[in-house]
Amino acid sequence: MAQFDFDTGSVEKRENSYELLPAGFYTAQVTESEIVPLKSGNGQALKLTFEVLQEGYRGRKVWARLNVRHTNQETERIAQQQLRELCESIGLARFRDTSELHNKPMQIKVKIRKDEKGQYEDQNDVNGFKPAAGGAAPMTAAAPRPAAPAANAPAAGATPPWQKRAA
């Protein structure tokens, strides 16, 4: 036994509950990220922890696992599309470290995943992303390269024949 003086009246009650978040969109941010091997050995997942920022659910955590490398091309394609959606929601065109995803508000789509076999409790699942209220920062990407001119294209600055007017 250890002596410890604690008064519950001196501590603010937290908003969290252990109930599932209702399905819908929530303002949140990534607070943790890591690349982990899949238990199946079929690839790697980007494991993301989101913290909800809006009133009533502030501080609640939800998770997403995106199978960004997978032996099944369709599984990998879906995960990479979701990652692109996440990046676009925070105005990030490219990153080299998953920490670049952290602490940037966005809207996350939360759904309730039912366990059809009855082995586990229902769980929240994050499966969509959009900019936070007010929109995301503009995407930062390299400008597209101009296409090579066609062989019969007019010289730069010249007026093409179809735009010339008859006098």
N, C-alpha and C positions, 0 to 999 in steps of 0.2 A: 504494500500500500504506500502511496505517496501523498503528501499534503499538497493541496492546490486550491487556492482561493478563487472561485469562479462564480459570477453572478449573471444569470441569463438576461436580466434586465439591462445590462450594460452592453449587450451585443445586439446589433441589428439583425432581425430575422431575414434569412435569405429568401429570394423569390422562387428559387428552384423547387421543383417537385420531381418525383421520380416517375410521374405519369408521362406517357408518350406525348410529344408535341402533336397537335392536330395537323392533318395534312394541309399544306399551303405554302406560301412564300414568306420568308423571314429575312430581316436584315441581319447579316452575320459577317464574320471574318475568319479567315484561316489563322489558327494560332499554333498549329503543329503540323509538320509534314515529314514524311520519310518514304523512301523506296524500300519495299520489303519483298523477299522472295515469296512466291505463292506456295502454299503447302503441297499443292499437286506437282510442283516442279515444272509447271508449264509456262513460267514467265515471272514477271514482276508486277507489283501493284504500287501505285502511289497512294499512300494512306494519308488522309487529311482529317484533321480535327477542326471543326468549326465551333465558334462561340457566338451564340445569339446575342445581338446588341439591343433589341427593341424591348420596350416596357412590357412587363408581364411575363417575359421569358428570358430576361437579361441574365447572362451567365450560363444558360443551359448549353450543353455540348451535344453535338451530333457529329456523325462520322460518315466519310465516303471512302470507298476503295475503288480506284480506277485501275483496271488491268492494262496498263500502258504498254506492256510487252507481254505478248501471249502467243502460244503456238497456233491458236485459232485466230485467223486473220480478222474475222468478223467481230470477235470479242475485243481485239486490240483496236479496231477501227472505231467501235462505239465508245470505248474509253478515251481515245484520243480526241474524238469529237466533243465529248463532255469536257475534257481539259481545255480545248480551244474555247468553248463557250464560257468556261470559268475565266480564262485569260482575257477574253473580249469584255467580260463584265467588269473587269477592273482596269481596262485600258492597257493591257500588257500584250505586246505582239510576240515577244520572245523572252525566254529566261534561261539561265544556265544553272541556277540553284533554286530549289523549291522554296527557300526562305524568301524569295522575291514575291511569293504569293501571299505572304503573311501580312496581317494587320491592314488590309485594304477592304473596306466595306463593300458588300454586294448583296444581292437578293439570292437566297438559296431556295430551291423547291424541295420541300420535305414531303415524303410520302410515308405511309405505314406499310411495312412489309409483313404480311401474314405468314406464319409458319404453317404450311399446308399439312405437314406430317405430325404436328402437335408435339415436337421435340423441344421447341424453344418458345419463349415468349415473343409476341409481336415486337417489331423493332422499327425505329425511325430509319429512313434511308434518304440520303441526299442524292437527287438525280437530275437537277437542273439549276441553271445559273442565269442571272440577268443583272444589269447594272443596278446599283442602289438608287434610291429615290434621288432625283436630281441628275441621274445619268453618270456614266463612267467617264474617266479622263479619255481624251482622244488617243487612239491607238498610236503607238510609236513603232513605225516600221520604215524600212528603206523604201524610197520612191521606186515605182516600177520602171524598168528599162524601156526606152522607146523602141518600137518595132523598127526594123530596117525598112527603108523606103522601097517601094516596088520599083522594078526596072523602068517602067514608063511613068513614074510619078513626076510631077513638076518640081523644079528646083525649089529649095527653101526660099520662101518669100514670094514666089511666083503665084499668080492667080490661076487655079485650075480651069480648064476650058469650060466646064459646066457652070462655073460661077461668073464667067464673063458675060456682060450684057451687050447686045447688039446696039450699035450706035444709031 
